Amino acid sequence: MVIINTKFCKGCQICVDFCPKHIIKLDDMQKAQIIDQSKCISCGFCELRCPDYAITVVKE
């Protein structure tokens, strides 16, 4: 499961570019959001690449 802290997200789109399942997109406010949590494989690429520490991946 991916948790995004939108207060920290600056909309750089790095997480969007690195997600192998393409489940992250930027919303109208240019903040990252998960579009289908069920497709997440908990790889952690988004969390590792986020320069603002806005993403946390919780392995279930």
mmJSON file of the N, C-alpha and C atoms, coordinates in Angstrom:
{"data_MODEL":{"atom_site":{
"group_PDB":["ATOM","ATOM","ATOM","ATOM","ATOM","ATOM","ATOM","ATOM","ATOM","ATOM","ATOM","ATOM","ATOM","ATOM","ATOM","ATOM","ATOM","ATOM","ATOM","ATOM","ATOM","ATOM","ATOM","ATOM","ATOM","ATOM","ATOM","ATOM","ATOM","ATOM","ATOM","ATOM","ATOM","ATOM","ATOM","ATOM","ATOM","ATOM","ATOM","ATOM","ATOM","ATOM","ATOM","ATOM","ATOM","ATOM","ATOM","ATOM","ATOM","ATOM","ATOM","ATOM","ATOM","ATOM","ATOM","ATOM","ATOM","ATOM","ATOM","ATOM","ATOM","ATOM","ATOM","ATOM","ATOM","ATOM","ATOM","ATOM","ATOM","ATOM","ATOM","ATOM","ATOM","ATOM","ATOM","ATOM","ATOM","ATOM","ATOM","ATOM","ATOM","ATOM","ATOM","ATOM","ATOM","ATOM","ATOM","ATOM","ATOM","ATOM","ATOM","ATOM","ATOM","ATOM","ATOM","ATOM","ATOM","ATOM","ATOM","ATOM","ATOM","ATOM","ATOM","ATOM","ATOM","ATOM","ATOM","ATOM","ATOM","ATOM","ATOM","ATOM","ATOM","ATOM","ATOM","ATOM","ATOM","ATOM","ATOM","ATOM","ATOM","ATOM","ATOM","ATOM","ATOM","ATOM","ATOM","ATOM","ATOM","ATOM","ATOM","ATOM","ATOM","ATOM","ATOM","ATOM","ATOM","ATOM","ATOM","ATOM","ATOM","ATOM","ATOM","ATOM","ATOM","ATOM","ATOM","ATOM","ATOM","ATOM","ATOM","ATOM","ATOM","ATOM","ATOM","ATOM","ATOM","ATOM","ATOM","ATOM","ATOM","ATOM","ATOM","ATOM","ATOM","ATOM","ATOM","ATOM","ATOM","ATOM","ATOM","ATOM","ATOM","ATOM","ATOM","ATOM","ATOM","ATOM","ATOM","ATOM"],
"id":[1,2,3,4,5,6,7,8,9,10,11,12,13,14,15,16,17,18,19,20,21,22,23,24,25,26,27,28,29,30,31,32,33,34,35,36,37,38,39,40,41,42,43,44,45,46,47,48,49,50,51,52,53,54,55,56,57,58,59,60,61,62,63,64,65,66,67,68,69,70,71,72,73,74,75,76,77,78,79,80,81,82,83,84,85,86,87,88,89,90,91,92,93,94,95,96,97,98,99,100,101,102,103,104,105,106,107,108,109,110,111,112,113,114,115,116,117,118,119,120,121,122,123,124,125,126,127,128,129,130,131,132,133,134,135,136,137,138,139,140,141,142,143,144,145,146,147,148,149,150,151,152,153,154,155,156,157,158,159,160,161,162,163,164,165,166,167,168,169,170,171,172,173,174,175,176,177,178,179,180],
"type_symbol":["N","C","C","N","C","C","N","C","C","N","C","C","N","C","C","N","C","C","N","C","C","N","C","C","N","C","C","N","C","C","N","C","C","N","C","C","N","C","C","N","C","C","N","C","C","N","C","C","N","C","C","N","C","C","N","C","C","N","C","C","N","C","C","N","C","C","N","C","C","N","C","C","N","C","C","N","C","C","N","C","C","N","C","C","N","C","C","N","C","C","N","C","C","N","C","C","N","C","C","N","C","C","N","C","C","N","C","C","N","C","C","N","C","C","N","C","C","N","C","C","N","C","C","N","C","C","N","C","C","N","C","C","N","C","C","N","C","C","N","C","C","N","C","C","N","C","C","N","C","C","N","C","C","N","C","C","N","C","C","N","C","C","N","C","C","N","C","C","N","C","C","N","C","C","N","C","C","N","C","C"],
"label_atom_id":["N","CA","C","N","CA","C","N","CA","C","N","CA","C","N","CA","C","N","CA","C","N","CA","C","N","CA","C","N","CA","C","N","CA","C","N","CA","C","N","CA","C","N","CA","C","N","CA","C","N","CA","C","N","CA","C","N","CA","C","N","CA","C","N","CA","C","N","CA","C","N","CA","C","N","CA","C","N","CA","C","N","CA","C","N","CA","C","N","CA","C","N","CA","C","N","CA","C","N","CA","C","N","CA","C","N","CA","C","N","CA","C","N","CA","C","N","CA","C","N","CA","C","N","CA","C","N","CA","C","N","CA","C","N","CA","C","N","CA","C","N","CA","C","N","CA","C","N","CA","C","N","CA","C","N","CA","C","N","CA","C","N","CA","C","N","CA","C","N","CA","C","N","CA","C","N","CA","C","N","CA","C","N","CA","C","N","CA","C","N","CA","C","N","CA","C","N","CA","C","N","CA","C","N","CA","C","N","CA","C"],
"label_alt_id":[null,null,null,null,null,null,null,null,null,null,null,null,null,null,null,null,null,null,null,null,null,null,null,null,null,null,null,null,null,null,null,null,null,null,null,null,null,null,null,null,null,null,null,null,null,null,null,null,null,null,null,null,null,null,null,null,null,null,null,null,null,null,null,null,null,null,null,null,null,null,null,null,null,null,null,null,null,null,null,null,null,null,null,null,null,null,null,null,null,null,null,null,null,null,null,null,null,null,null,null,null,null,null,null,null,null,null,null,null,null,null,null,null,null,null,null,null,null,null,null,null,null,null,null,null,null,null,null,null,null,null,null,null,null,null,null,null,null,null,null,null,null,null,null,null,null,null,null,null,null,null,null,null,null,null,null,null,null,null,null,null,null,null,null,null,null,null,null,null,null,null,null,null,null,null,null,null,null,null,null],
"label_comp_id":["MET","MET","MET","VAL","VAL","VAL","ILE","ILE","ILE","ILE","ILE","ILE","ASN","ASN","ASN","THR","THR","THR","LYS","LYS","LYS","PHE","PHE","PHE","CYS","CYS","CYS","LYS","LYS","LYS","GLY","GLY","GLY","CYS","CYS","CYS","GLN","GLN","GLN","ILE","ILE","ILE","CYS","CYS","CYS","VAL","VAL","VAL","ASP","ASP","ASP","PHE","PHE","PHE","CYS","CYS","CYS","PRO","PRO","PRO","LYS","LYS","LYS","HIS","HIS","HIS","ILE","ILE","ILE","ILE","ILE","ILE","LYS","LYS","LYS","LEU","LEU","LEU","ASP","ASP","ASP","ASP","ASP","ASP","MET","MET","MET","GLN","GLN","GLN","LYS","LYS","LYS","ALA","ALA","ALA","GLN","GLN","GLN","ILE","ILE","ILE","ILE","ILE","ILE","ASP","ASP","ASP","GLN","GLN","GLN","SER","SER","SER","LYS","LYS","LYS","CYS","CYS","CYS","ILE","ILE","ILE","SER","SER","SER","CYS","CYS","CYS","GLY","GLY","GLY","PHE","PHE","PHE","CYS","CYS","CYS","GLU","GLU","GLU","LEU","LEU","LEU","ARG","ARG","ARG","CYS","CYS","CYS","PRO","PRO","PRO","ASP","ASP","ASP","TYR","TYR","TYR","ALA","ALA","ALA","ILE","ILE","ILE","THR","THR","THR","VAL","VAL","VAL","VAL","VAL","VAL","LYS","LYS","LYS","GLU","GLU","GLU"],
"label_asym_id":["A","A","A","A","A","A","A","A","A","A","A","A","A","A","A","A","A","A","A","A","A","A","A","A","A","A","A","A","A","A","A","A","A","A","A","A","A","A","A","A","A","A","A","A","A","A","A","A","A","A","A","A","A","A","A","A","A","A","A","A","A","A","A","A","A","A","A","A","A","A","A","A","A","A","A","A","A","A","A","A","A","A","A","A","A","A","A","A","A","A","A","A","A","A","A","A","A","A","A","A","A","A","A","A","A","A","A","A","A","A","A","A","A","A","A","A","A","A","A","A","A","A","A","A","A","A","A","A","A","A","A","A","A","A","A","A","A","A","A","A","A","A","A","A","A","A","A","A","A","A","A","A","A","A","A","A","A","A","A","A","A","A","A","A","A","A","A","A","A","A","A","A","A","A","A","A","A","A","A","A"],
"label_entity_id":["1","1","1","1","1","1","1","1","1","1","1","1","1","1","1","1","1","1","1","1","1","1","1","1","1","1","1","1","1","1","1","1","1","1","1","1","1","1","1","1","1","1","1","1","1","1","1","1","1","1","1","1","1","1","1","1","1","1","1","1","1","1","1","1","1","1","1","1","1","1","1","1","1","1","1","1","1","1","1","1","1","1","1","1","1","1","1","1","1","1","1","1","1","1","1","1","1","1","1","1","1","1","1","1","1","1","1","1","1","1","1","1","1","1","1","1","1","1","1","1","1","1","1","1","1","1","1","1","1","1","1","1","1","1","1","1","1","1","1","1","1","1","1","1","1","1","1","1","1","1","1","1","1","1","1","1","1","1","1","1","1","1","1","1","1","1","1","1","1","1","1","1","1","1","1","1","1","1","1","1"],
"label_seq_id":[1,1,1,2,2,2,3,3,3,4,4,4,5,5,5,6,6,6,7,7,7,8,8,8,9,9,9,10,10,10,11,11,11,12,12,12,13,13,13,14,14,14,15,15,15,16,16,16,17,17,17,18,18,18,19,19,19,20,20,20,21,21,21,22,22,22,23,23,23,24,24,24,25,25,25,26,26,26,27,27,27,28,28,28,29,29,29,30,30,30,31,31,31,32,32,32,33,33,33,34,34,34,35,35,35,36,36,36,37,37,37,38,38,38,39,39,39,40,40,40,41,41,41,42,42,42,43,43,43,44,44,44,45,45,45,46,46,46,47,47,47,48,48,48,49,49,49,50,50,50,51,51,51,52,52,52,53,53,53,54,54,54,55,55,55,56,56,56,57,57,57,58,58,58,59,59,59,60,60,60],
"pdbx_PDB_ins_code":[null,null,null,null,null,null,null,null,null,null,null,null,null,null,null,null,null,null,null,null,null,null,null,null,null,null,null,null,null,null,null,null,null,null,null,null,null,null,null,null,null,null,null,null,null,null,null,null,null,null,null,null,null,null,null,null,null,null,null,null,null,null,null,null,null,null,null,null,null,null,null,null,null,null,null,null,null,null,null,null,null,null,null,null,null,null,null,null,null,null,null,null,null,null,null,null,null,null,null,null,null,null,null,null,null,null,null,null,null,null,null,null,null,null,null,null,null,null,null,null,null,null,null,null,null,null,null,null,null,null,null,null,null,null,null,null,null,null,null,null,null,null,null,null,null,null,null,null,null,null,null,null,null,null,null,null,null,null,null,null,null,null,null,null,null,null,null,null,null,null,null,null,null,null,null,null,null,null,null,null],
"Cartn_x":[0.842,0.0,0.892,0.48,1.228,0.45,1.154,0.564,1.291,0.536,1.126,0.719,1.717,1.479,1.465,0.284,0.161,0.711,0.876,1.468,2.94,3.598,5.018,5.232,4.26,4.403,4.46,5.492,5.595,5.25,4.823,4.376,5.487,6.621,7.761,7.588,6.678,6.319,7.363,8.354,9.348,8.689,7.802,7.121,6.278,5.641,4.824,5.699,6.862,7.762,8.384,8.618,9.293,8.363,7.082,6.154,6.02,6.439,6.365,4.935,4.001,2.601,1.74,2.321,1.627,0.349,0.451,-0.726,-0.699,0.305,0.405,0.246,-0.534,-0.667,-0.766,-0.621,-0.785,-2.232,-2.8,-4.175,-4.223,-5.367,-5.547,-4.699,-4.334,-3.501,-2.005,-1.686,-0.308,0.313,-0.502,-0.06,-0.209,0.71,0.652,-0.556,-1.178,-2.275,-2.237,-2.74,-2.791,-4.115,-4.057,-5.297,-5.85,-4.991,-5.489,-4.554,-4.858,-4.031,-3.874,-4.884,-4.86,-3.785,-3.324,-2.29,-0.871,-0.745,0.566,1.281,2.554,3.341,4.321,4.206,5.049,6.54,6.91,8.32,9.156,8.518,9.213,9.944,9.865,10.562,10.092,8.795,8.258,8.791,8.832,9.324,10.813,11.584,13.029,13.38,12.599,12.9,12.328,11.352,10.696,11.676,11.991,12.944,12.355,11.042,10.376,9.881,10.203,9.763,8.245,7.54,6.08,5.403,6.176,5.597,6.133,5.21,5.571,4.925,5.722,5.19,5.112,3.907,3.684,3.417,4.325,4.135,3.141,2.179,1.106,1.453],
"Cartn_y":[-1.175,0.0,1.244,2.228,3.473,4.583,5.316,6.453,7.704,8.686,9.932,11.079,11.779,12.969,14.161,14.62,15.692,17.025,17.176,18.405,18.508,17.368,17.353,17.295,16.761,16.564,17.905,18.064,19.302,19.083,17.857,17.589,17.442,16.932,16.808,15.699,14.768,13.682,12.56,12.564,11.493,10.157,10.133,8.884,8.36,9.264,8.884,8.21,8.775,8.253,6.908,6.678,5.46,4.305,4.544,3.47,2.452,1.187,0.185,-0.238,-0.009,-0.388,0.796,1.981,3.201,3.466,3.384,3.606,4.96,5.775,7.101,8.155,9.18,10.311,11.578,12.701,13.99,14.433,14.941,15.425,16.871,17.485,18.866,19.876,19.541,20.419,20.107,19.236,18.809,18.083,17.256,16.415,14.958,14.112,12.704,12.046,11.145,10.363,8.962,8.007,6.625,6.41,5.856,5.648,4.232,3.252,1.889,1.175,1.299,0.726,-0.795,-1.47,-2.93,-3.427,-2.575,-2.971,-2.716,-2.09,-1.785,-3.08,-3.196,-4.386,-4.101,-2.948,-2.538,-2.628,-2.216,-2.264,-1.212,-0.097,0.947,1.969,1.857,2.819,4.243,4.422,5.769,6.351,5.545,6.01,6.347,5.518,5.741,6.98,7.254,8.362,9.705,9.698,10.943,11.839,13.015,13.914,14.642,14.564,15.304,14.412,13.119,12.161,12.189,12.353,12.445,11.082,10.043,8.728,7.688,6.874,5.751,4.5,3.447,2.176,1.234,0.718,-0.214,-1.578,-2.514,-3.861,-4.612,-5.206,-5.915,-7.367],
"Cartn_z":[0.0,0.0,0.0,-0.755,-0.862,-0.156,0.694,1.389,0.924,0.47,-0.025,0.888,1.393,2.206,1.25,0.903,-0.09,0.401,1.714,2.238,1.857,1.712,1.343,-0.166,-0.904,-2.354,-3.072,-3.924,-4.706,-6.184,-6.52,-7.88,-8.894,-8.483,-9.396,-10.427,-10.186,-11.093,-11.169,-10.318,-10.324,-10.009,-9.019,-8.663,-9.823,-10.548,-11.701,-12.75,-13.01,-14.029,-13.65,-12.364,-11.933,-11.587,-11.451,-11.074,-12.207,-11.971,-13.036,-13.379,-12.474,-12.714,-13.147,-13.215,-13.677,-12.879,-11.546,-10.696,-10.003,-10.319,-9.708,-10.798,-10.496,-11.421,-10.593,-11.256,-10.585,-10.732,-9.635,-9.673,-10.17,-10.071,-10.546,-9.792,-8.556,-7.728,-7.904,-8.866,-9.133,-7.932,-7.288,-6.18,-6.611,-6.183,-6.537,-5.887,-6.634,-6.089,-6.69,-5.941,-6.39,-7.108,-8.321,-9.062,-8.893,-8.548,-8.303,-7.332,-6.059,-4.992,-5.145,-5.702,-5.82,-6.788,-7.681,-8.636,-8.135,-6.97,-6.394,-6.006,-6.384,-6.048,-4.909,-4.291,-3.155,-3.467,-4.667,-5.07,-4.343,-3.983,-3.243,-4.095,-5.421,-6.284,-6.021,-5.843,-5.615,-4.311,-3.283,-1.978,-2.041,-2.702,-2.8,-3.613,-4.643,-5.555,-5.118,-4.224,-3.825,-3.065,-3.62,-2.967,-1.751,-1.588,-0.513,0.619,0.555,1.577,1.749,0.645,0.681,0.535,0.219,-0.06,0.912,1.406,2.26,1.678,1.522,1.049,2.235,2.473,3.568,2.952,3.208,2.658,3.52,2.846,3.565,3.808],
"occupancy":[1.0,1.0,1.0,1.0,1.0,1.0,1.0,1.0,1.0,1.0,1.0,1.0,1.0,1.0,1.0,1.0,1.0,1.0,1.0,1.0,1.0,1.0,1.0,1.0,1.0,1.0,1.0,1.0,1.0,1.0,1.0,1.0,1.0,1.0,1.0,1.0,1.0,1.0,1.0,1.0,1.0,1.0,1.0,1.0,1.0,1.0,1.0,1.0,1.0,1.0,1.0,1.0,1.0,1.0,1.0,1.0,1.0,1.0,1.0,1.0,1.0,1.0,1.0,1.0,1.0,1.0,1.0,1.0,1.0,1.0,1.0,1.0,1.0,1.0,1.0,1.0,1.0,1.0,1.0,1.0,1.0,1.0,1.0,1.0,1.0,1.0,1.0,1.0,1.0,1.0,1.0,1.0,1.0,1.0,1.0,1.0,1.0,1.0,1.0,1.0,1.0,1.0,1.0,1.0,1.0,1.0,1.0,1.0,1.0,1.0,1.0,1.0,1.0,1.0,1.0,1.0,1.0,1.0,1.0,1.0,1.0,1.0,1.0,1.0,1.0,1.0,1.0,1.0,1.0,1.0,1.0,1.0,1.0,1.0,1.0,1.0,1.0,1.0,1.0,1.0,1.0,1.0,1.0,1.0,1.0,1.0,1.0,1.0,1.0,1.0,1.0,1.0,1.0,1.0,1.0,1.0,1.0,1.0,1.0,1.0,1.0,1.0,1.0,1.0,1.0,1.0,1.0,1.0,1.0,1.0,1.0,1.0,1.0,1.0,1.0,1.0,1.0,1.0,1.0,1.0],
"B_iso_or_equiv":[0.0,0.0,0.0,0.0,0.0,0.0,0.0,0.0,0.0,0.0,0.0,0.0,0.0,0.0,0.0,0.0,0.0,0.0,0.0,0.0,0.0,0.0,0.0,0.0,0.0,0.0,0.0,0.0,0.0,0.0,0.0,0.0,0.0,0.0,0.0,0.0,0.0,0.0,0.0,0.0,0.0,0.0,0.0,0.0,0.0,0.0,0.0,0.0,0.0,0.0,0.0,0.0,0.0,0.0,0.0,0.0,0.0,0.0,0.0,0.0,0.0,0.0,0.0,0.0,0.0,0.0,0.0,0.0,0.0,0.0,0.0,0.0,0.0,0.0,0.0,0.0,0.0,0.0,0.0,0.0,0.0,0.0,0.0,0.0,0.0,0.0,0.0,0.0,0.0,0.0,0.0,0.0,0.0,0.0,0.0,0.0,0.0,0.0,0.0,0.0,0.0,0.0,0.0,0.0,0.0,0.0,0.0,0.0,0.0,0.0,0.0,0.0,0.0,0.0,0.0,0.0,0.0,0.0,0.0,0.0,0.0,0.0,0.0,0.0,0.0,0.0,0.0,0.0,0.0,0.0,0.0,0.0,0.0,0.0,0.0,0.0,0.0,0.0,0.0,0.0,0.0,0.0,0.0,0.0,0.0,0.0,0.0,0.0,0.0,0.0,0.0,0.0,0.0,0.0,0.0,0.0,0.0,0.0,0.0,0.0,0.0,0.0,0.0,0.0,0.0,0.0,0.0,0.0,0.0,0.0,0.0,0.0,0.0,0.0,0.0,0.0,0.0,0.0,0.0,0.0],
"pdbx_formal_charge":[null,null,null,null,null,null,null,null,null,null,null,null,null,null,null,null,null,null,null,null,null,null,null,null,null,null,null,null,null,null,null,null,null,null,null,null,null,null,null,null,null,null,null,null,null,null,null,null,null,null,null,null,null,null,null,null,null,null,null,null,null,null,null,null,null,null,null,null,null,null,null,null,null,null,null,null,null,null,null,null,null,null,null,null,null,null,null,null,null,null,null,null,null,null,null,null,null,null,null,null,null,null,null,null,null,null,null,null,null,null,null,null,null,null,null,null,null,null,null,null,null,null,null,null,null,null,null,null,null,null,null,null,null,null,null,null,null,null,null,null,null,null,null,null,null,null,null,null,null,null,null,null,null,null,null,null,null,null,null,null,null,null,null,null,null,null,null,null,null,null,null,null,null,null,null,null,null,null,null,null],
"auth_seq_id":[1,1,1,2,2,2,3,3,3,4,4,4,5,5,5,6,6,6,7,7,7,8,8,8,9,9,9,10,10,10,11,11,11,12,12,12,13,13,13,14,14,14,15,15,15,16,16,16,17,17,17,18,18,18,19,19,19,20,20,20,21,21,21,22,22,22,23,23,23,24,24,24,25,25,25,26,26,26,27,27,27,28,28,28,29,29,29,30,30,30,31,31,31,32,32,32,33,33,33,34,34,34,35,35,35,36,36,36,37,37,37,38,38,38,39,39,39,40,40,40,41,41,41,42,42,42,43,43,43,44,44,44,45,45,45,46,46,46,47,47,47,48,48,48,49,49,49,50,50,50,51,51,51,52,52,52,53,53,53,54,54,54,55,55,55,56,56,56,57,57,57,58,58,58,59,59,59,60,60,60],
"auth_comp_id":["MET","MET","MET","VAL","VAL","VAL","ILE","ILE","ILE","ILE","ILE","ILE","ASN","ASN","ASN","THR","THR","THR","LYS","LYS","LYS","PHE","PHE","PHE","CYS","CYS","CYS","LYS","LYS","LYS","GLY","GLY","GLY","CYS","CYS","CYS","GLN","GLN","GLN","ILE","ILE","ILE","CYS","CYS","CYS","VAL","VAL","VAL","ASP","ASP","ASP","PHE","PHE","PHE","CYS","CYS","CYS","PRO","PRO","PRO","LYS","LYS","LYS","HIS","HIS","HIS","ILE","ILE","ILE","ILE","ILE","ILE","LYS","LYS","LYS","LEU","LEU","LEU","ASP","ASP","ASP","ASP","ASP","ASP","MET","MET","MET","GLN","GLN","GLN","LYS","LYS","LYS","ALA","ALA","ALA","GLN","GLN","GLN","ILE","ILE","ILE","ILE","ILE","ILE","ASP","ASP","ASP","GLN","GLN","GLN","SER","SER","SER","LYS","LYS","LYS","CYS","CYS","CYS","ILE","ILE","ILE","SER","SER","SER","CYS","CYS","CYS","GLY","GLY","GLY","PHE","PHE","PHE","CYS","CYS","CYS","GLU","GLU","GLU","LEU","LEU","LEU","ARG","ARG","ARG","CYS","CYS","CYS","PRO","PRO","PRO","ASP","ASP","ASP","TYR","TYR","TYR","ALA","ALA","ALA","ILE","ILE","ILE","THR","THR","THR","VAL","VAL","VAL","VAL","VAL","VAL","LYS","LYS","LYS","GLU","GLU","GLU"],
"auth_asym_id":["A","A","A","A","A","A","A","A","A","A","A","A","A","A","A","A","A","A","A","A","A","A","A","A","A","A","A","A","A","A","A","A","A","A","A","A","A","A","A","A","A","A","A","A","A","A","A","A","A","A","A","A","A","A","A","A","A","A","A","A","A","A","A","A","A","A","A","A","A","A","A","A","A","A","A","A","A","A","A","A","A","A","A","A","A","A","A","A","A","A","A","A","A","A","A","A","A","A","A","A","A","A","A","A","A","A","A","A","A","A","A","A","A","A","A","A","A","A","A","A","A","A","A","A","A","A","A","A","A","A","A","A","A","A","A","A","A","A","A","A","A","A","A","A","A","A","A","A","A","A","A","A","A","A","A","A","A","A","A","A","A","A","A","A","A","A","A","A","A","A","A","A","A","A","A","A","A","A","A","A"],
"auth_atom_id":["N","CA","C","N","CA","C","N","CA","C","N","CA","C","N","CA","C","N","CA","C","N","CA","C","N","CA","C","N","CA","C","N","CA","C","N","CA","C","N","CA","C","N","CA","C","N","CA","C","N","CA","C","N","CA","C","N","CA","C","N","CA","C","N","CA","C","N","CA","C","N","CA","C","N","CA","C","N","CA","C","N","CA","C","N","CA","C","N","CA","C","N","CA","C","N","CA","C","N","CA","C","N","CA","C","N","CA","C","N","CA","C","N","CA","C","N","CA","C","N","CA","C","N","CA","C","N","CA","C","N","CA","C","N","CA","C","N","CA","C","N","CA","C","N","CA","C","N","CA","C","N","CA","C","N","CA","C","N","CA","C","N","CA","C","N","CA","C","N","CA","C","N","CA","C","N","CA","C","N","CA","C","N","CA","C","N","CA","C","N","CA","C","N","CA","C","N","CA","C","N","CA","C","N","CA","C","N","CA","C"],
"pdbx_PDB_model_num":[1,1,1,1,1,1,1,1,1,1,1,1,1,1,1,1,1,1,1,1,1,1,1,1,1,1,1,1,1,1,1,1,1,1,1,1,1,1,1,1,1,1,1,1,1,1,1,1,1,1,1,1,1,1,1,1,1,1,1,1,1,1,1,1,1,1,1,1,1,1,1,1,1,1,1,1,1,1,1,1,1,1,1,1,1,1,1,1,1,1,1,1,1,1,1,1,1,1,1,1,1,1,1,1,1,1,1,1,1,1,1,1,1,1,1,1,1,1,1,1,1,1,1,1,1,1,1,1,1,1,1,1,1,1,1,1,1,1,1,1,1,1,1,1,1,1,1,1,1,1,1,1,1,1,1,1,1,1,1,1,1,1,1,1,1,1,1,1,1,1,1,1,1,1,1,1,1,1,1,1]
}}}
